[in-house]
Amino acid sequence: MEKAVWKIDKAHSVVGFTVKHMRISNVKGTFDEFEGTAEADPNDLTDASIDVKIEAASINTKKKKRDNHLRSADFFDVENYPYVTFKATDIKEKSKERYDVTGDFTMRGVTKPVTFDVTFEGVAKDPMTGEEAAGFTGSTAISREDFGVTWNAALETGGVVIGDEVKINIEIQIRK
């Protein structure tokens, strides 16, 4: 397959996260609005160009009050930083279908390198549209405090309400 421009198919993709809550459970959420492109041969990502933009205000944890707090200056500060972005800078093949995709991850105006462990799930022709699609899953973990997201509250039993480590999970389908 040759290199082509692919766009994220939002209807078949998920950008999600998990963070520890009160040291006893996890809170999961997604972002409902995002877009991205990859100029790539999905069978060989090593020279791909990948750009993703997520609307921070589209955060969805299924609890309106919490989502509104997450949009505030305590967390994403969406008024000043409306987007979370990722731009790949280096892609290394680990095995036939596994890659380390490193890139500039920007949140709240702070940019740091982040590496996703990505699995290429394959290519198929959509029987409904005839379009060629490729699938990928991936994950990474970041320190939210590294990106200036430091709000927290102490628990009576010790510790804090929100963990620092945020696990990011993606399930992406791209189409030519």
C-alpha positions in Angstrom: 0.0 0.0 0.0 1.3 3.5 -0.7 1.3 6.6 1.4 -2.1 8.5 1.3 -3.9 11.1 3.4 -6.3 9.5 5.9 -8.8 11.3 8.2 -10.1 10.1 11.6 -13.7 8.6 11.3 -15.2 9.9 14.5 -18.2 7.6 14.3 -15.9 4.6 14.7 -13.3 6.2 17.0 -12.9 6.9 20.7 -10.5 9.1 22.6 -10.7 8.2 26.3 -9.0 8.5 29.6 -8.9 6.9 33.1 -7.8 8.5 36.3 -7.7 7.3 39.9 -10.5 8.7 42.1 -10.2 8.8 45.9 -7.5 6.1 45.7 -10.2 3.4 45.5 -11.7 3.5 41.9 -11.2 5.0 38.5 -13.1 7.7 36.6 -13.3 7.2 32.9 -14.2 9.7 30.3 -14.1 10.5 26.6 -13.8 13.5 24.4 -16.7 13.8 22.0 -15.1 16.2 19.5 -11.8 15.5 17.8 -10.3 15.4 14.4 -7.0 14.2 12.9 -5.2 13.3 9.8 -2.4 10.8 9.0 -0.3 10.9 5.8 0.7 7.3 5.9 0.9 3.8 4.6 -1.0 2.0 7.3 1.1 -1.1 6.9 4.3 0.9 7.6 3.8 3.9 9.9 7.5 4.6 10.4 7.5 7.7 8.1 3.9 8.8 8.8 2.8 12.3 9.5 0.1 12.3 12.3 -1.8 15.3 13.7 -4.7 15.2 16.2 -6.7 18.0 17.7 -9.2 17.4 20.5 -11.7 20.0 21.7 -11.1 20.1 25.5 -14.7 21.4 26.2 -16.1 18.2 24.7 -15.0 16.2 27.8 -17.6 13.7 28.8 -17.5 11.7 32.1 -21.3 11.2 32.2 -21.6 13.7 35.1 -22.5 17.2 34.1 -21.2 19.0 37.3 -17.9 17.2 37.1 -17.5 17.9 33.4 -18.2 21.6 34.0 -15.5 21.6 36.7 -13.1 19.9 34.3 -13.7 22.6 31.8 -12.8 25.3 34.4 -9.4 26.9 35.1 -8.9 24.2 37.8 -8.4 21.7 35.0 -8.5 22.2 31.2 -9.2 25.9 31.3 -11.0 25.6 28.0 -11.5 29.4 27.7 -7.8 29.9 27.4 -6.7 26.5 26.0 -9.6 25.1 23.8 -7.6 22.3 22.3 -5.4 19.3 23.3 -3.1 18.4 20.4 -0.7 15.7 19.4 1.8 15.8 16.5 3.9 12.7 15.9 7.7 13.4 15.8 9.1 9.8 15.7 7.6 6.4 15.0 9.5 3.2 15.7 8.3 -0.2 14.7 8.4 -2.7 17.6 7.0 -5.7 15.7 4.9 -6.3 12.6 1.8 -4.6 14.0 3.2 -2.6 17.0 4.7 0.8 17.1 6.0 3.4 19.6 4.5 6.7 18.3 6.2 9.6 20.0 5.0 13.2 19.5 4.5 16.6 20.9 1.5 16.5 23.3 0.1 19.9 24.2 -2.4 20.5 27.0 -3.0 23.8 28.8 -0.3 25.5 26.7 2.4 23.0 27.9 4.0 20.8 25.3 5.9 17.6 26.3 6.9 14.5 24.4 4.6 11.5 24.9 4.9 8.0 23.5 1.8 5.9 22.6 2.1 2.1 22.4 0.1 1.6 19.1 -1.3 -1.6 17.6 -2.2 -1.6 13.9 -5.5 -3.6 13.7 -5.7 -3.9 9.9 -7.2 -2.5 6.8 -10.7 -3.3 5.4 -13.1 -2.0 2.7 -16.3 -0.7 4.3 -19.2 -2.7 2.6 -21.6 0.2 3.1 -19.5 3.0 1.6 -16.8 1.2 -0.4 -14.2 3.3 1.4 -10.9 1.9 2.6 -10.5 2.1 6.4 -7.6 1.2 8.8 -7.8 0.6 12.5 -5.5 1.4 15.4 -5.6 1.1 19.2 -3.1 2.7 21.5 -2.4 3.8 25.0 -0.1 6.0 27.1 0.0 7.5 30.5 0.9 11.1 31.5 1.3 13.1 34.6 -1.5 15.7 34.7 0.7 17.8 36.9 3.4 18.0 34.2 0.8 19.9 32.1 -0.2 22.3 34.9 -3.3 20.4 36.0 -2.7 20.5 39.7 -6.1 21.0 41.4 -6.8 18.4 44.1 -8.4 18.0 47.5 -7.3 16.1 50.6 -9.3 13.1 51.8 -10.1 12.6 55.5 -8.6 9.1 55.3 -5.4 10.5 53.8 -4.3 10.9 50.2 -6.1 13.1 47.6 -9.2 12.9 45.5 -7.6 12.7 42.1 -4.5 10.7 41.1 -1.7 12.3 39.1 -1.4 9.6 36.4 -3.9 9.8 33.6 -4.1 6.8 31.2 -5.1 7.8 27.7 -6.6 5.1 25.5 -7.4 5.5 21.8 -9.4 3.4 19.3 -9.1 5.1 16.0 -10.4 4.3 12.5 -9.1 6.3 9.7 -10.4 6.6 6.1 -8.9 7.7 2.9 
